[in-house]
Amino acid sequence: MKSIDLDGRPFHFIGIGGIGMSALAYILADRNLPVSGSDLRSTHITRRLAGVGATIFNNQTSKNFDFFQNNQDKYLPQVVCSTAIARDNEEYRAACDRGYPIYHRSDLLAALISEYQSIAVAGTHGKTTTSSLVGYLLLEGGLDPTIIIGGEVDAWSGNARSGKGDLLVAEADESDGSLTKYSAKIGIITNIELDHTDRYQNLTEVVEIFQTFAARCETLIACIDCKTTLDLLDFNNSKIPNPISYSIDPCKNADYTAKKITYQNNGTIAEIWEKGEFLGILRSPLLGKHNLSNALAAIAVAREKGLSFEMISKAILTFKGAKRRFEIRSNYNNITLVDDYAHHPSEIKVTLAAGRLQIKDKNRQRLVAVFQPHRYSRVETFLAEFATAFEDADLVIVTDIYGAGETNSNNISGATVAKAISARHHNVTSHSDLNDLDRLLAKNLRSGDLVVFLGAGNLNQIIPRVTTLLSEREKQKSA
């Protein structure tokens, strides 16, 4: 791992407004280290960073580095980039030309993980919710953790929290292969699937990344409901030190399990068992099987850190979740609009299953899925899986694909996805233009609808416009 100076040398982030980059920048700025960074637009995230002392540039040009020369800083900056920054980016090229040390985002996260008694949360799905809940339990338990995650949480007003304790909770991402850099005291693997097909050719390559991560953890907590994870760990002949298993299936005899489970429209109730001993009743406000599994992972961490189940259960009851994870954005005229980051077929299935729990009257209420496919490579690889992921929805609307910078080599579109889904679903439509999708929705939604906006792109930006149009529609009716 490259050596990073955390003792006073300034940091400059190219793309500081990104969800992962901004969390790291916040921790450094809160330590009173000199932090600057660039982003192409001002957001609440960059404004929050400015509020803790970071210098923000709203462009990405070579002139940004004049800031260091003009201020006659003692040290030249350490430049931090993510995989999203192209090598022909003007600011990146300027850093190379000036000989500044350049680090990947993961190098900085690895350096911070090594400084703490760290908990690193990995997995194809569920990382943000699980890491958020772990952080929340440790915070409520008085352990004052530092938290770095890939989503925003109201409990600490953002995607990062700088604590005074010796614990750090970090979301560990496998998308670019950087998962292998982290050495955590406790590692979590929620599940393992092929997802980022722009990097990985097959599941075997993904498993290799997780194997390296698992071997670098002192204790590994893993979900054995995922067969790939179970095979990776091979608990009977495991080379993984201190493996701890969890499962929502009592028959699997995991270290942490749930029994007598009741999934409701306002959360989940279950008995929680630890290594054969009954801990107590969990009442979680989070919906669905996947979130019960996430809660078991968090409970296992909290118990490893000495927290009582009584305290844990009380804290989970007040946990409001992370933004863009089945986040209710508005409820106007009994039409509920939900924002969810799900973009992989498995994620879409569990999210819509959670939505179906909230449909009380199947004759009057509809579950409407508005889906923005993310990346051409993902759509090509998982087209057959997307076709079967929407069975819980009553109506599916598919927008055009959010390319995320990829080239559309095979000329696929949102209409391609809609056609595949329609082979298994009777009520699917394609609508490529986001500019008037808000009007289409406002015109056709009806009282009782639960509308779930699915995707990792910019689809959620239309939700406020839909809410406004629904309000105007009701005013016109009243008039």
C-alpha positions in Angstrom: 0.0 0.0 0.0 1.3 3.5 -0.9 2.4 5.5 2.1 0.0 8.3 3.0 0.9 11.2 5.3 -1.9 11.9 7.8 0.2 14.2 10.0 -0.4 17.5 8.3 0.3 17.4 4.6 -2.6 18.7 2.6 -5.0 16.6 0.6 -6.7 17.6 -2.7 -9.6 15.5 -4.0 -10.5 15.4 -7.7 -14.2 14.8 -7.6 -14.7 15.6 -3.9 -18.5 15.6 -4.2 -18.7 11.8 -4.8 -20.3 9.8 -2.1 -17.2 7.8 -1.2 -14.7 10.7 -1.8 -16.7 13.2 0.3 -16.8 10.9 3.3 -13.1 10.6 3.4 -12.6 14.3 2.8 -15.0 15.1 5.7 -13.0 12.9 8.2 -9.7 14.6 7.2 -11.2 18.1 7.4 -12.7 17.4 10.8 -9.2 16.4 11.9 -8.2 19.9 10.9 -6.0 18.7 8.1 -5.8 21.0 5.0 -8.4 19.7 2.6 -9.4 21.0 -0.8 -11.2 19.5 -3.8 -13.0 20.0 -7.0 -16.4 19.0 -8.3 -18.4 20.1 -11.4 -21.3 21.4 -9.4 -22.2 22.6 -5.9 -24.3 20.3 -3.8 -25.3 19.9 -0.2 -22.4 17.5 0.1 -19.8 20.0 -1.0 -21.4 22.7 1.1 -21.1 20.5 4.1 -17.4 20.0 3.4 -16.9 23.7 3.1 -18.6 24.1 6.5 -15.8 22.0 8.1 -13.1 24.0 6.4 -12.5 22.4 3.0 -11.7 24.6 0.0 -14.1 23.7 -2.9 -13.5 24.4 -6.6 -16.5 24.2 -8.9 -14.4 23.1 -11.9 -11.7 20.6 -12.7 -8.8 22.5 -14.2 -5.1 22.7 -13.7 -5.5 26.2 -12.2 -6.9 24.7 -9.0 -3.3 23.7 -8.0 -2.2 27.3 -8.1 -4.0 27.5 -4.8 -1.1 25.7 -3.1 1.6 27.8 -4.7 -0.3 31.1 -3.9 -0.7 30.1 -0.3 2.9 29.0 0.0 2.0 25.8 1.7 4.8 24.0 3.5 3.9 20.7 1.6 2.7 20.0 -1.8 -0.7 18.3 -1.9 -1.5 14.6 -1.8 -4.0 14.1 -4.6 -6.9 11.6 -4.2 -8.9 10.2 -7.1 -11.6 7.6 -7.5 -11.9 5.1 -10.4 -14.5 7.5 -11.9 -11.8 10.1 -12.8 -10.5 9.5 -16.3 -6.8 9.7 -17.0 -7.3 12.4 -19.5 -9.0 14.7 -16.9 -7.2 18.0 -17.1 -6.8 18.3 -13.3 -5.5 14.8 -13.0 -3.0 15.4 -15.9 -1.8 18.6 -14.1 -1.2 16.6 -10.9 0.9 14.1 -12.9 2.9 16.8 -14.6 3.7 18.6 -11.4 4.8 15.4 -9.7 2.3 15.4 -6.9 1.7 12.0 -5.2 -1.6 10.6 -6.5 -3.6 8.0 -4.5 -6.7 6.0 -5.2 -9.6 6.7 -2.8 -9.1 3.1 -1.5 -5.5 3.8 -0.5 -6.7 6.6 1.8 -9.5 4.4 3.2 -7.0 1.6 3.8 -4.7 4.0 5.7 -7.6 5.1 8.0 -8.8 1.5 8.5 -5.3 0.5 9.7 -5.4 3.4 12.3 -8.5 2.1 14.1 -10.1 -1.0 15.5 -12.0 -1.2 12.3 -15.1 -2.9 11.1 -15.2 -3.2 7.3 -18.5 -4.1 5.7 -18.3 -5.9 2.3 -20.7 -7.7 0.0 -22.4 -7.3 -3.3 -25.7 -6.0 -1.7 -26.6 -4.5 1.6 -23.3 -2.8 2.5 -24.7 0.7 3.1 -27.7 -0.4 5.3 -25.5 -2.9 7.2 -22.6 -0.4 7.8 -25.1 2.3 8.7 -26.8 0.1 11.3 -23.5 -1.1 12.7 -22.4 2.5 13.1 -25.7 3.4 14.7 -25.6 0.6 17.2 -22.0 1.5 18.3 -23.0 5.2 18.5 -26.0 4.4 20.6 -23.9 2.1 22.7 -21.6 5.0 23.7 -18.6 3.8 21.8 -18.3 7.0 19.7 -17.2 5.4 16.4 -15.8 7.1 13.3 -18.1 6.2 10.3 -17.4 6.2 6.6 -20.2 4.9 4.4 -21.6 5.1 0.9 -24.9 6.7 1.8 -26.3 9.5 3.9 -27.8 8.9 7.3 -29.8 11.5 9.3 -28.3 10.3 12.6 -25.0 11.9 11.7 -26.2 14.3 9.0 -24.4 12.8 6.1 -22.1 9.9 4.9 -19.4 10.3 7.5 -19.0 10.9 11.2 -15.7 11.7 13.1 -15.7 10.0 16.5 -13.3 10.1 19.4 -13.4 6.3 20.1 -11.0 3.7 18.7 -13.6 2.1 16.4 -14.1 2.9 12.7 -17.0 1.5 10.6 -16.3 1.5 6.8 -18.1 0.4 3.8 -15.7 -1.7 1.7 -16.5 -1.7 -2.0 -15.5 -4.5 -4.4 -16.5 -2.7 -7.6 -13.0 -1.7 -8.6 -11.1 -4.5 -6.9 -9.8 -2.3 -4.1 -11.4 -4.6 -1.4 -8.1 -6.4 -1.3 -6.3 -3.5 0.3 -8.2 -3.5 3.6 -7.1 -5.1 6.8 -9.9 -4.9 9.4 -10.3 -6.2 12.9 -13.8 -7.3 12.0 -14.9 -7.9 8.4 -18.5 -8.6 7.2 -19.5 -10.3 4.0 -23.3 -9.9 3.4 -23.3 -11.9 0.1 -21.3 -12.4 -3.1 -22.7 -12.1 -6.6 -21.4 -11.0 -10.0 -22.4 -7.4 -10.5 -19.8 -5.0 -11.9 -19.3 -6.6 -15.2 -17.3 -3.7 -16.5 -14.5 -5.1 -14.4 -15.2 -8.8 -13.7 -15.7 -11.4 -16.4 -17.2 -14.0 -14.1 -18.1 -14.9 -10.5 -14.8 -16.7 -10.0 -12.9 -13.3 -10.3 -15.3 -11.8 -7.7 -14.8 -14.6 -5.3 -11.0 -14.2 -5.5 -11.4 -10.6 -4.4 -13.5 -11.6 -1.4 -11.1 -14.4 -0.5 -8.3 -12.0 -0.2 -10.4 -9.6 1.9 -11.6 -12.5 4.2 -8.0 -13.6 4.8 -6.9 -10.1 5.8 -9.6 -9.8 8.6 -8.9 -10.9 12.1 -12.5 -11.9 12.6 -15.0 -12.5 9.7 -18.8 -12.3 10.1 -20.6 -13.7 7.1 -24.0 -14.6 5.9 -24.3 -18.3 5.1 -27.7 -17.9 3.4 -25.6 -16.9 0.3 -24.2 -20.2 -1.1 -21.2 -18.5 -2.7 -20.2 -17.0 0.6 -20.8 -20.4 2.4 -18.6 -22.2 -0.2 -15.9 -19.5 0.1 -15.7 -19.9 3.9 -16.1 -23.6 4.1 -16.7 -23.4 7.9 -15.7 -27.0 8.6 -12.3 -26.6 7.0 -11.9 -22.9 7.0 -8.6 -21.1 6.8 -10.5 -17.9 7.8 -9.6 -16.9 11.4 -12.5 -16.6 13.8 -15.4 -17.1 11.4 -18.8 -16.0 12.7 -21.9 -17.0 10.7 -25.4 -15.6 10.5 -28.6 -16.7 8.8 -32.3 -16.1 8.8 -32.8 -19.8 8.4 -32.7 -21.6 11.8 -32.0 -24.9 10.1 -28.5 -23.8 9.1 -27.3 -23.6 12.7 -25.5 -20.3 12.3 -23.9 -18.5 15.2 -26.6 -15.8 14.9 -30.1 -16.6 13.6 -33.7 -15.6 13.7 -36.7 -17.7 14.6 -40.5 -17.1 14.6 -40.2 -14.4 12.0 -43.1 -12.1 11.2 -42.7 -9.7 8.2 -45.2 -6.8 8.4 -45.9 -3.7 6.5 -44.2 -1.6 9.1 -41.2 -3.8 9.9 -40.2 -7.2 11.2 -40.6 -9.1 14.4 -38.3 -12.1 15.2 -36.6 -14.0 18.0 -32.9 -13.6 17.9 -30.6 -16.4 18.9 -26.8 -16.3 19.6 -24.9 -19.6 19.5 -28.0 -21.6 20.6 -29.0 -19.1 23.3 -32.1 -17.0 23.1 -31.2 -13.3 23.2 -34.7 -11.7 23.0 -37.3 -10.3 20.6 -36.2 -7.9 17.8 -38.7 -5.4 16.5 -37.1 -3.7 13.5 -38.6 -0.9 11.4 -36.7 -2.1 8.3 -38.8 -4.0 5.8 -38.2 -7.5 4.4 -36.0 -10.5 4.6 -32.9 -8.8 3.4 -33.0 -6.2 6.1 -33.5 -8.8 8.8 -30.3 -10.4 7.5 -28.5 -7.0 7.6 -29.7 -6.6 11.2 -28.3 -9.9 12.2 -24.9 -8.9 10.9 -25.0 -5.6 12.9 -26.2 -7.5 16.0 -23.2 -9.8 15.7 -20.8 -6.9 15.6 -22.4 -5.2 18.5 -22.3 -8.3 20.6 -18.6 -8.7 19.7 -18.1 -5.2 21.1 -19.8 -6.1 24.4 -23.2 -4.4 23.9 -26.3 -5.9 25.6 -29.1 -7.2 23.5 -31.5 -5.0 25.4 -29.5 -1.9 24.3 -29.2 -3.3 20.7 -32.9 -4.0 20.3 -33.9 -0.5 21.6 -31.5 1.1 19.2 -32.6 -0.8 16.2 -36.2 0.2 16.9 -35.2 3.9 16.4 -33.0 3.4 13.3 -34.4 5.2 10.4 -32.1 3.7 7.7 -29.9 5.3 5.1 -31.1 7.6 2.3 -32.0 6.0 -1.0 -32.7 2.7 0.7 -36.5 2.4 0.5 -36.5 6.1 1.5 -40.1 7.6 1.6 -39.7 10.9 -0.2 -43.3 12.1 -0.1 -46.8 11.0 0.5 -49.3 13.2 -1.2 -53.0 12.4 -1.6 -52.2 8.8 -0.4 -49.6 8.4 -3.2 -46.3 7.3 -1.7 -43.1 8.0 -3.6 -40.1 5.9 -2.5 -36.5 6.4 -3.6 -34.3 3.2 -3.7 -30.7 2.7 -5.0 -31.5 -0.9 -6.2 -30.0 -1.5 -9.7 -29.0 -5.2 -9.7 -31.8 -7.8 -10.4 -31.3 -9.3 -6.9 -31.7 -5.9 -5.2 -34.8 -5.0 -7.3 -36.4 -8.3 -6.3 -36.0 -7.8 -2.5 -36.9 -4.1 -2.7 -40.2 -4.8 -4.5 -40.9 -7.7 -2.1 -40.6 -5.2 0.7 -42.9 -2.9 -1.2 -45.4 -5.6 -1.6 -45.6 -6.0 2.2 -47.1 -2.4 2.3 -49.9 -3.1 -0.2 -52.9 -3.8 2.1 -55.7 -3.9 -0.5 -54.7 -5.7 -3.6 -57.9 -4.7 -5.4 -57.4 -0.9 -4.9 -53.7 -0.4 -4.4 -50.8 -0.7 -6.9 -47.1 -1.2 -6.5 -45.6 0.9 -9.4 -41.9 0.3 -10.2 -40.1 3.1 -12.1 -36.8 1.6 -13.2 -33.7 3.4 -14.7 -31.3 0.7 -15.8 -27.6 1.4 -14.9 -24.7 0.8 -17.2 -24.9 -0.9 -20.6 -22.5 -3.7 -19.4 -24.8 -4.6 -16.5 -27.9 -4.6 -18.7 -26.3 -6.9 -21.3 -25.1 -9.4 -18.7 -28.2 -9.6 -16.6 -31.0 -9.0 -19.2 -32.6 -12.4 -18.5 -32.4 -11.7 -14.7 -34.0 -8.3 -15.1 -36.8 -9.9 -17.0 -37.9 -11.9 -13.9 -37.1 -9.2 -11.2 -40.4 -7.3 -11.3 -43.0 -9.9 -10.6 -44.1 -8.1 -7.4 -44.9 -4.9 -9.2 -48.4 -4.2 -10.7 -47.0 -1.7 -13.2 -43.4 -1.3 -14.5 -42.1 1.8 -16.3 -38.6 1.6 -17.7 -36.6 4.7 -18.6 -33.6 4.8 -20.9 -30.3 3.4 -19.6 -28.0 5.6 -17.4 -24.7 4.8 -19.1 -22.4 6.1 -16.3 -19.8 7.0 -18.9 -19.8 3.6 -20.7 -20.0 3.3 -24.5 -23.2 1.7 -25.9 -21.4 -0.7 -28.2 -24.3 -3.0 -28.9 -27.0 -0.4 -29.2 -29.2 -1.5 -26.4 -31.8 0.7 -24.7 -34.4 0.9 -22.0 -36.8 -0.4 -24.6 -34.7 -3.5 -24.8 -35.1 -4.0 -21.0 -38.9 -3.3 -21.2 -39.3 -5.9 -23.9 -37.5 -8.5 -21.9 -39.6 -7.8 -18.8 -42.9 -7.8 -20.8 -42.3 -11.4 -21.7 -43.0 -12.3 -18.1 -45.1 -9.3 -17.0 -48.4 -8.1 -18.4 -48.1 -4.3 -17.6 -44.8 -2.9 -18.8 -44.1 0.4 -20.6 -41.0 2.1 -21.9 -40.5 5.8 -21.5 -37.1 7.1 -22.4 -37.3 10.8 -21.7 -36.9 11.8 -18.1 -37.9 15.4 -19.0 -41.6 14.6 -19.2 -41.8 11.4 -17.1 -42.8 13.5 -14.2 -45.9 14.7 -16.0 -46.8 11.2 -17.2 -46.6 9.9 -13.6 -48.6 12.8 -12.1 -51.3 12.3 -14.7 -51.7 8.6 -14.3 -50.9 7.8 -10.6 -53.9 7.2 -8.4 -54.7 7.3 -4.7 -53.2 4.3 -2.9 -50.3 3.8 -5.3 -46.9 3.0 -3.8 -44.3 4.2 -6.4 -40.7 2.9 -6.1 -38.1 4.7 -8.1 -35.3 2.2 -8.7 -31.8 2.9 -9.9 -28.3 4.2 -9.2 -28.4 7.1 -11.7 -30.3 10.4 -11.7 -33.9 9.1 -11.8 -34.5 10.2 -8.2 -34.1 13.8 -9.3 -37.6 13.8 -10.8 -39.3 12.9 -7.5 -39.7 16.5 -6.3 -41.2 17.4 -9.6 -43.7 14.6 -9.4 -44.7 15.7 -5.9 -45.2 19.3 -7.1 -47.3 18.2 -10.1 -49.4 16.0 -7.9 -50.1 19.0 -5.6 -51.0 21.1 -8.6 -53.4 18.4 -9.9 -55.2 18.3 -6.6 -55.5 22.1 -6.5 -57.0 22.1 -10.0 -59.5 19.4 -8.9 -60.5 21.5 -5.9 -60.9 24.6 -8.0 
